[in-house]
Amino acid sequence: MSLTTLLQNDLGDCDPALKKRFHREAKKLLRIVAKTMGLSTKDYDLRSNMAGPAVSGEITLHTENVYVQVSQTHIGNGNNILVRACDGRKDCTGKVNHWAPVTALSDIHQFIGYLKVVAKGLAIGQHWVDEQVRSDIAHDNANQIMSHEVEEVRRKYEYGDVEIDDFEGVIQLVANQHPLVSPAQMALF
């Protein structure tokens, strides 16, 4: 049963086995996120708080600069993932809360790009909007490449003369050719 399917149930008032399954599936997904980010198990904490019978509890991935928490919230819009920048693993309050739907985990690389812009304080808006997330990630990737070509296409994108696909394509092309920045380096925090 997928995390999305599990979240269609009221996990606060359900069979305890269903709630345990939710925690197990969320932890599995957050481990994949951490591994894809290139983190070893000593680089992050993964916590599960089952909480009481009235709520789902929460599952938290906590790195040195970002805090990701999955729970069943009732704030609307299906935003069950809380993401915020933090100052180390002892910082449990962090900075500004950002919200994403569980479906954001279906594209793990885009989700990690989102974590990166949130950790840097560059995310526009507090709720996941696909077009804005792509734009935020593209701008962050462009910032890592000092190139006339990228800056020219960025300007055209910001004025609406170029589509996001073209902006992302130029960034990727230049990153692949740039001797100082590899695509793997662009993915790092």
N, C-alpha and C positions, 0 to 999 in steps of 0.2 A: 504494500500500500504506500503510495507516494505521500510526501509531506503535504502537498496541496490537497489530496484526498482526505488525509487525517484532519486537516484544519477545517473541513466541512462539517465536522462533528463538534459538539460542545464539549471540549476537553476538560472543562471545569466540573462537569456533572456527567461523568461517563464511567464506563468499565475501566478500572485501574490499569488493565492490560493495554487498553487503547492509549492511555496517557503515557505509559512506559514506552510504547512503540513510537509515539510522537517524539519523545526525548531521544530515543535510540536513532531514529531517522535524521533528526536535526543534527545530532552530534556527528553522524556519518558525513552529512553534507558539509558541515563546518570543518571537519578534518580534511576533506577534499579541497576546500577553499584554502586552508592553511598550507597544504602540500603544494597546491598550484602556485601559491605565493612564494614558494621556495623556503618555507619556514620548517625548521626541525621542531620536534616536540618540546625542546628546551626554550624555544623562542616565543611560545604562547601558552596560555592557560585555556583549558576547555572545561567549563563548569556546567553542571546541570542542577537546577533547583526545582525539585518536584512541587514545592509549595503545598498549599492546602487543597482540600477537595473542591473548592469553589472556582479554582483557576487552573490554567494549563501548566503553570510554572514557566521557567525560561531556561534556555540553553545559550551559553555565552562563550564566544571566542574572543579572547582578550590578548592583544599584542602590545608592543611598546607604544604604538601610535594610533591604534584603532580598536574599537570595541564594537562587536557585532552580537546582537542578541535576538534570538528567535522565540516568539511566544504567540499565543493566540490573544490578540488584542481586540478590543471592541470599539476602536476609534474610527472605524469605517474604512472604506476603500481597499480592504484586504491587505493593508500594510502591516505585515506580521514580522518584519525585520527592522530592528532599531540599529542604526549605525551612527557612531559619533567618534570624533577624534579624541584622543586622550594623551596624557603625559605619563606614560609608563603603565605597568600592569597593576600598580597599587591605586591608580586613579580610576575609581568606579563611578564618578559623576561625569567626568569628561567635559566636552564642549557642547556645541549645539546638536540637538537630536535631529537625525534625518531618518526618514521612513521609506522602506522599499517593500514591494510585494514578494512573496515566496517565489513567484514565477521569475523574478530577477535572477535566481540561481540557475535557471535553465541555460544561460550563457555565462559560464563561470568566468571567462576572461573579461567580459564587459562588467560583471559584478566586481571583480578585483580592480578594474580600472576605476569604478565608482568608489570603492574603498579608498583607493589612492587619492582621489580628488577630495573626498571628505576628510581624510587624515591631514591633507595639506591646507584645509580650510578654503578650497576652491569650488566646492559644489554650490551651484546656484539653486536656490529653493530647498525646501526641507522634505518634499515628497517626490518620489521617483516619477519622473515623466520621461518616457523613452527618448524623445528627441533632445531634451535638455541634457540627459545623462550622456548621450553620444557627443553632444557639443562640448560639454565639460571635459570629457575624456580627450577629445581631439585637441582642445586648447591646451590641456596639460601636456599632452605628447608633443605638441608644436613648441611649447615653451622649452622643451629639452633639446630642441634642435635649432641652432642658430644658423639659419639659412635664408638667403634672399628669396628663394623659390617658395619656401613655406610661408614666409611673412607676406608675400604678395598674394598667395592663395588665401591666407587667413583674412587679409583685408577684404578681398572679394567675397569671401564667405560671410563676413560680418555685414557687408552691404547688401547681401542677398543675391549677388551676381553668380555665385557658385554654390552648388548643393553640398550637403554634408558628405556624401559618398566621394565626391571629388576632393574635398578637403582632407578626408581620411586617407584617400589614395595617395595624394602627394606626400603626406607625412610619412606613410609607410615606404614609399619609393625612396625618399631622401634618407630615411633611417636605414634602409638596406644598403645605401651607397655611402653613407657618412662614416668616415673612419673612426670617429670618436664615440659614436652612439650605436649600439646594436639593439635590435628589437627586444632582446632579453633585458638589456639595461633599462629600456624604456618602461618595462613592466615593474621595475623595482620601486620601492617607496623612497 
